[in-house]
Amino acid sequence: MKSRLSNFLVGLPLTLVVVQPQAMETQNCDAVIIGAGGSGISAAINLKEAGKQHVCLVEKMPFLGGATNLAATYFTVVNTKEQQAAGKGQSVDAYIAGKMKQNYPYDKDRLREFAESSQKSLDWLNSIGANITRPMSTYQMGTADGRSLGNAIIKVMIKELEKSGVKPMLSTKATKIISKNGKVEGVLTETKNGPKLLKTSFVIVATGGYSSGKEVLKRFAPEWSSLPSTSAVGSTGDAVGLLEPLNAAFSNMEVLRLNPSVHSSNGQSYSLSAARAEGGIMVNADGKRFCNDYYPDYTQLSKWMMAQPGGYAYILIDNSAMKKSKRLQGFREKGFFLEAPTIEGLAKKMGVPPQNLVETIKKYASFVKSGKDSEFGRKHNLSLDFSEPPFYAVKTTPGVQVTLGGVKVDKDLRVVDKNNKPIPGLYAVGEVADDGLFGTGPTHINVYFGKKAAENVLKEMK
């Protein structure tokens, strides 16, 4: 038997109810910056300080900093007044000549611009509190107390970003760059509250590299796709999906830099480069050095390391090095280091022949005293004579540190298409860009060229 309500409804006329889809949220932006690592933050600060009120900085992670957060040891600069005062000066010409001997096809003009911006970039960071004041070599400046470089830089840059008034959109992933007739019209994003369209005529892509993007690595650099990554978890190659539909050109995607100083613990990988930067040496399973432990081509250094028994090495330091670096002290507290009051005792903990390790340390100490590594020709940071116990060792293997290829850009950092023509309104900066620098000092690149990208956008706006 039908209910009274059913009887009542039968007599009513039918009405079709149509639920209208909710309109997508939109926002107008002077410019959209995709990625809030060092280069993206730098670009945002400079656009805002130039008077642009609607600077939209989007970041897919719930925090700022990207891979710059993980920069471990030094800021790459040349011939600064600080280096000169410490007797570690080097002319820009000499620096460029040395770089051009390496295997990368550097853009010499861009390399010169990078080197000549050293003092300006360093001064700006120190003016906002980075405290990068310790000369380490002819191309390295470290933080005064040895703390992580990336942490020092991002901490002060975030404060500067807040001061500028830019409010970053965290947990916001760019999913598509909208274009019409070859011109940028906006960026489609996915937020916690659903899709959102950022309308703009100018986009700066600063999404970083693809060191942690296994699928992108398998596509472009399969030889290294199984290695651990010391880059940010967000460095997954998002630019490929964003820019390939726009016919953007990519180049040198198979080229990357390995890190010979990766220590893995509890499923995570950490860069122990600070141990070598503070003068540490590398020994193999026999307790012997096998190469120049501070060879500037980290990929070649990693290959030498992989050729050793077991494909690993130990980095050794003494207490004098440990005292200089808060980063290393933090790793010691995590239990990464083996420690002993004598070299013989350390060798036993490492499982290497004690006699070999004692002889290795004795020989290396003589090189430090003479100022010449007559065995392998190490020149940089030849400073640790292992005279201050206790002694420390950490086991390391190679990993992917940074990817060196990316989307092609012109001299103004504009993204170019496969016909080598710039795409109007579209820029790329930092690790995402194949800019002819091949990762020469990534943190310096981020600071200086992030600013330059912003300046070039401002010129195109006029």
Secondary structure, 3 states (H helix, E strand, C coil): CCCHHHHHHHCCCCCCCCCCCCCCEEEECCEEEECCEHHHHHHHHHHHHCCCCCEEEECCCCCCEHHHHHCCCCEECCCCHHHHHCCCCCCHHHHHHHHHCCCCCCCHHHHHHHHHCHHHHHHHHHHCCCCCCEECCCCEEECCCCCCHHHHHHHHHHHHHHHHCCCCECCCEEEEEEEECCEEEEEEEEECCEEEEEECCCEEECCCCCCCCHHHHHHHCHHHCCCCECCCCCCCCHHHHHHHHHCECEECCCCEEEEEEEEEECCEEEECHHHHHCCCEEECCCCCCCCCCCCCCHHHHHHHHHCCHHHCEEEEEEHHHHHHCHHHHHHHHCCCCEEECCHHHHHHHHCCCHHHHHHHHHHHHHHHHHCCCCCCCCCCCCCCCCCCCCEEEEEEEEEEEEECCEEEECCCCEEEECCCCEEEEEEECHHHEECCCCCCCHHHHHHHHHHHHHHHHHHHHC
